[in-house]
Each structure stands twice: as structure tokens, then as C-alpha cells.
Amino acid sequence: MKPLFRFAAVLLFAVLTVPAAEAQTMTSLFDFAQSADTQSSDAAKWQIVNDGVMGGRSSSQASIVKLDTGEDAMRFAGNLSLENNGGFASVRSGPSGSLGLDPGETIVLRVKGDGRRYTFNLYTPDRRTAFSYQMEFATTAGQWTEVKLPIDQFVAHSFGRRIPGMKLRPSQVQSIGILLGDKKPGPFEILIDSIMVQ
């Protein structure tokens, strides 16, 4: 093959293979689709944890709703209160062993929020109280958005305060959650369509 044609063939091969190389498969962490046996669906594995455990007055609920597309999503909604030194509402999945996360992966959420900033939590077995690895994300009121959260960028927190010097071991993550604690009292709502790993 002549050099010119060889160069053209290599260039064409590179152009055709770049999208495939960049395309990364995504796997689902949780599926909110309702089933005949609701106890076997991932939705049944989530629980509410609000500031009431510390005397606060915030309230929230998690439920499965049907979207216009016919798909199911989790709705996390309620009212954030700052009374009695409260100020957070959260929903989290129950611990179920390692979720199989690896360094370098990214958690991808598809959410429809209310314009407030939420916190995504990764929970590992730890004796510290109110401990998790956290990363905040923004929402756009009334719009579906894709949120990407690199696992390597999560930071350890306890009682909302950063703990320096602690590095997350992704393989130890057993539970995930979403928390609202933006110190803005009032109603809130966020829909979570999917939680994927890329």
C-alpha cells in the first residue's frame, strides 16, 4: 500500500473508532420500576432519615410515581425546617453489601429538581455517627438534567462537617442517598429517574 493511501486508511480507521472508544457503558445501580411484588423492587429498599433523630422538625416522603413517558421514578419531597436546630431531610438505600463501585467511575443521575442544591451520599461501614462521603449537585427547577458525580471526588463528612485526610474506598460503599440541607426552609421536591454508574 502506498504511503498516502496507508495514511488515509489509518486516519479513516481512527475517525471511525474514536466514538466507540469514548462510548462507555453504563450500569444501573437502582431501578425504580414497580413490580407485582413491590417488596422485591429497589424502591422498597429506600428509607427516610430526617433531622427528627436530633429533635428537628423537617419532614419528607419517598414514593414511586409514574412519569409521562410511562416509566417509574422516585419522588423525594417534603418540607425543610430549621426549628430546634434541625435543617436536613434525606432518603437512602438500605445497606446490601458492596455496590461494586470502582475508582475512576462516575455516578450518573437523571433528575428533575426544584432549583435547590442537593447532596449525594455514599455510605460505608464506619463507627462514626452521621458519617458519609458527599458531593453536592445543582438542579434546575422543572427541568430534567443529567448529573455526573466522579466517585474519586467525594469527600468525607460527619454531621455536615468535612473530615480531612480520609479517602474513599469505592469497594466499601454499601448504600447511597440524597440529602437536602441548604439551610433554606420550605417545601422541596426532586424526581430521580435513574442512578447509573459509568
Buried (B, 14 or more C-beta within 10 A) or exposed (E): EEEEEEEEEEEEEEEEEEEEEEEEEEEEBBEBEBEEEEEEBBBBBBEBBBBBEEEBBBBBEBEBEEEEEEEBBBBBBBBBBBEEEBBBBBBBBEBEEEBEBEEEBBBBBBBBBBEBEBBBBBBBEEEEEEBBBBBEBEBEEEEBEEBEBEBEEBBBBBEEEEEEEBEBEBEBBBBBBBBBBBEEBEEBBBBBBBBBBE
